[in-house]
Amino acid sequence: MEVLKKTLFTLIAMLFMTISFAQNNVAAFSKSYELETDKQYLAAVSTLKQLKVNSYAVNLRIGWLFYLNANYKESVVYYTKAIQLRPTAIEARFGYILPAAKLKMWKNVASQYDAILKLDPQNSKANYYRGLMFYNVGEYSKAEPYFDRVEQMYPFDYDIVILSAWNSYFLKRYDKAKLLFNQALLIQPQSASAKEGISLCH
């Protein structure tokens, strides 16, 4: 009976500790949002660090706050921690891309897009920007499958249609390019880019 009482007391104590810990977490996150609204990003970081918790949520949040404060290297560090804790979390990888792009860490940016697409092959944002990275360096054949995938999902989205049109033009696939340029005109009838593309197609 005495053992049962001690066990029950221990369980109750642990329950109160858990509730208290959860309340502290909520209070710290709530405070960090208030400080973010006031653009006191480092104060918000300090609030979360006082929790002394190495959780996905804390690292993700600190990564974002450091990004907002233009502390890009620190932001990368915390987003990396978040990724390590939750490797299948796509949002952490998109978060990482923000400061990494500011630091011009293009190989790291590309690897994160590749990781996202491995987890979610149809992710339109990752496909678009992975394709755009190839397009910007003139690797049009590598960009094409990414653009095609997004255009299949969003055939009436001007940005992907016009980009896919120009990519097809640079690949000398003029029939495909002309179709896409005409499609772009249906979306934006005054598009100078689409009109120029049509005039250039043989």
Secondary structure, DSSP 8 states (H G I E B T S, - for coil): -HHHHHHHHHHHHHHHHHHHHHHHHHHHHHHHHHHHHTT-HHHHHHHHHTT----HHHHHHHHHHHHHTT-HHHHHHHHHHHHHH-TT-HHHHHHHHHHHHHTT-HHHHHHHHHHHHHH-TT-HHHHHHHHHHHHHTT-HHHHHHHHHHHHHH-TT-HHHHHHHHHHHHHTT-HHHHHHHHHHHHHH-TT-HHHHHHHHH--
